């Protein structure tokens, strides 16, 4: 948004539909919890007719879903949001960075036991121990990125949705 979309008006001139983007209190102005008390306080607004030309705030992309392996022992891994009716073995779409993290964690978890991952340029090959294969001749799964660069990984182990808990120190 460039500066021509903003207008500075006095607080008492703000109308329904205007979006207040900033206010500039004078040292004598009173404010409590970002509520403007004096009607002459200058505020920057995007007028309602200008704001109507932009996408609604509800059109912002959704936050990523978070998944783990082995009941939270590995991960969480960020993925594109998935439908809540999806089964635990359904594919999730991840970035290359996340796919690389999954590949490095893969030999460690119970879910990935007997699996290895090797990268061939931008394509991971997830392979199982040949002595444990149930399908003869199938050396592994090749996961190619889609047109947008997302890797769809699924059908190999169950994913668990993860939400930050109260005991999680990072959230």
N, C-alpha and C positions, 0 to 999 in steps of 0.2 A: 504494500500500500504506500503510495507516495503522499507527501505532505499536503497535496491539494485536496485530499479527501477529508482532512481534519479542519475543524472550525473551532475557534476559541470564542466562547460565549460566557456570560455570567450564569451562575448556577440557576437563578430563577428563570432563565430562558430555555432550559432543557425541556424538550417536549416528549410525549409518548413516542417510542420507537427510536429515539436518538440513543446512540451507544456512547456512554461516557468512557473515554480512554485514559484520561489523566485529570488531576486537578492540581492547581497551583496555589496553595494557601499562602496568604500573607502572614507574617509573624504574629499578627494580632488575631488571626482567624482561630476559631475553636473547631476542633474535630475530635470525634470519638468513634473508634472502630471504623475509620474511613467514611464516616458520614459527614457531609458538608453541612455546617451549621449556619453560616452566613450566606445570604442569597446573592451577594456580590462576588463571591469567590470565583475566580476564572477557572473554567473547565474546558478541556479539549473534548470535542464530540465528533462522532461521525453522524451527520444528519440522517434521519430516517430514510429519506429518499435515496441517499447515496448508499446506505447500508443495505437497502433492498436489492441493489444490483450485485451483491456478493453472495456466495453460497451460505446457506444457513450453517450455524455452528454444529448442527447435528450431522452434517455431511463430513465431518472430520473422520479420518480413518480410525477404525477400532484399535484398541491396544492389543498387543500380541497375546496369544495363549501361552501358557507355560506348562511344560511336560517334564516328567522325570522317568527314570528307569529304577526298577527294584525298590518300589515304595519310597522314593525320594533319596535313595543313596547316591544317585548320580543325576546331575542336572542342577537346577532347572534349565531347560532348553527353550528358547523363544521360537514360536512358530506362528504362521498366519492363523487367525481365528478359524475354528472348525465348528461344525454344527454339534450341538450337545447330544444328538441322537447317534453320533458316530461311535462305533465299537472301539474297544481298547487296542485292537490290532490295525485299525484304520491308519491311513497315511497322514503324516503331518508335513507341512511345507516349511522348510527352513532355509536360511541363507547358507552360503558356502562356509562362513566362519563357524556357524552352529553345526553344520555337517562335519566339519573338521573336529570340533569338540566331541561330538558323538562318536566319531571314528576313534579318537584317542581314548575315550572312556569305554569303548565297546568290549575290549578283552577283559575288563575288570568286573562288570556286573554279572550277576546270576543270569539275567535275561540275555546277555550277549555271550554267554559261555560257549566256547568252541567256535566263535566267529572271529574273523579278522577283517580288517579293511585296508585296502591298498588304493592309492590314488593314481589314476592314469590320466594325466593332464587335469582337466576339470571334472573328471568322472570318477566317483568312488566305486570300487568293486568290493562288495561285502561277500566274503566266502566262508563256507563252513568247513570243518575238518572232514576230509574225504572219507574217513572211516565211519563217520556218523551220518552221512547223507541218506535221506529217505528217497530221494529222486536220483536215480542213476544218471550220470552224464551232466547234471546241472552243477557247475562249479560254484555258482554264487549268483548274486543279484547285482546288476549294473544299474546305477542310479544316475541318469543324465539330468542336467538342469533343464527346466522348461524355458520358454522364450523370455521370461522375465528373470531368469537366473535362480529360481527356487528349486530346491531338491525335495522331492516327495519321498519320504522314507516311511515305510509301514509294512505290515504283514509279517514281520520277522520276530517281534516280541511285543508284549503289551506296553502301551504308554499309560501313564497316570497323569491326570490333570494335577497341577500344583498351584497352590495359592499361598502367598506369604502368611505365615502364622505369627502369632504374638511372640513366640519364642525365637523368631528369625531375626538375628541382629542386623540384617541389611535393610529391613523394612520397618 
